[in-house]
Amino acid sequence: WLALVAAATRPQWIGEPINLPTTGRDLLLAVDISGSMGTEDMQHRGAIATRLTVVKDVVGDFVERRKGDRLGLILFGTRAYLQTPLTFDRKTVRTLLEETPLGIAGGKTAIGDAIGLAVKRLQKRPAENRVLVLLTDGVSNVGEVEPTQAAQLAAQEGIRIYTIGFGAEEMSVPGLLFNRTVNPSAELDIETLTRIAENTGGIFQRARSSQELEEIYQALDKLEPLEQDAETYRPIRSLFWYPLAIALLTSFCVCLLHPTLMGWFTNRIKGRLKKADIA
């Protein structure tokens, strides 16, 4: 009974404190997943690919390299929503980005709402560490907040915004008789993206191919890590299995040695011996 009572209390072993990474930045990634991100104007790994496919690969690799940073993911289209809050778990951030379907947030582009959501999530973090990297292929055409107004709020909170305009400038499409060349990024609002970056101390960069996008995110890797408040956790392991095993083993031994059971086993053995003698 004592062993069962001990198991019921669910004893635990608590290990020594383990330090979590204490350097890095609070880095939010805002990714446009509107309908235009499905445009197939990219050459990637030897094949034609959509813009979103390239972004998933390039940004995913960037996430893997940001060891020590708290990373968060904002997805936006007609609406902006937080896919993952700030976390050290880079694998989860990348997995959720890779599993994101095109257009799940709507077909339009709410850049201002994405920035506003980032401000809300970053404003309580240390002022020196707040960074937003926003990628889009279009122009803000919906939302409750204008992009420039949202950028002003970000600047007041000390949030630095790096903006990336993504999409090819030339694309061949079939016509009635011949193929014709069009600019699939004609609606990209470079002026607004530049203003957002400049007003917040960031940089606007233009990516016309998957290679240029990779180079931009490699340049962002040069962000210097800053000291943050130390965080620790203690590993915990449940120990209730040990007293439970002792209780079960003891119960089995008691049952095995009980007089009634012993008598039953003895009679069985004697019965078999008599049958053997008769035979």
Helices and strands as residue ranges (DSSP letters): H 2-8, E 12-14, E 18-19, E 23-24, E 26-32, G 35-38, E 42-44, E 47-49, H 51-65, E 70-76, E 80-87, H 90-98, H 111-122, G 127-129, E 130-136, H 147-156, E 160-166, E 171-174, E 179-182, H 190-200, E 204-207, H 210-220, E 226-227, E 232-233, E 236-238, H 241-257, H 259-278
